[in-house]
Amino acid sequence: MRVLGIETSCDETGIAVFDSDEGLIADAIYSQAEMHARFGGVVPELASRDHIRKTLPLIREVLSA
């Protein structure tokens, strides 16, 4: 069985494909740390918009691996 894992924190998005026989197939992580550093911490509105912008491209990247 293959599983698509999607995880987000306040400033990171992680996507992975795991196979019960083969193990980890592919994974990708996107960090917003640099974007938020200039504000001295996470800005929720910016984080939310960036998650929306990056999640689908990361899914496509992982599924094409």
N, C-alpha and C positions, 0 to 999 in steps of 0.2 A: 504494500500500500504506500502511496506517496502522499505526503502532507505538505501543504503550503502554510508556512508560519509567518504571521505578520505581527510585529511588536513595535509599539511606539512608547517613548517616554516623553518628558516635556521638551526635549531637544534632540532626540535621535529617532530614526526610523530604521528598523531591521526587517529584512525579508529573507526567508530561507525555504529551500525545498529539501525534504528529508524522505528517504526511501527506507522502508523497514528491512529490506534485504541489503541494500547498497550503502546505507548510512547517509551522511550529508552529501547532497548532490551539488548544491550551489547556495551561496549566501551573499548578501550585500548590506552594508550599513551606511547610512547618510547621517552626518552629524551637523547640527546647527550651532555648535559651540562658538565658532568664529563669528557668526552673525550676531549672536547675543552678547559676546564679550564687550563690544563697544558700548552696550547699555548697562553693563555691570551686573547682568542677570537675565534670566529668560523673560521675554516679553510675550505673554500668552497669545495675543492677537497675531503677532508675527509668526510664532511657532505653529499655530493652527493653520495659517495660510500656507506655510512652507511644507507642512506635512501633506496637505492636499496636493500641492504642486509636485512633490517628489515621490509619493507612494506608488502611483501607477507606473512611472518610468522604472522604478526599482523592481517592481513585480515583473515587468517585461524583460528587464535585464537578467533576472534570476531564471525566469522560465526559458530564456533563449540559451542559457549556458548548457 
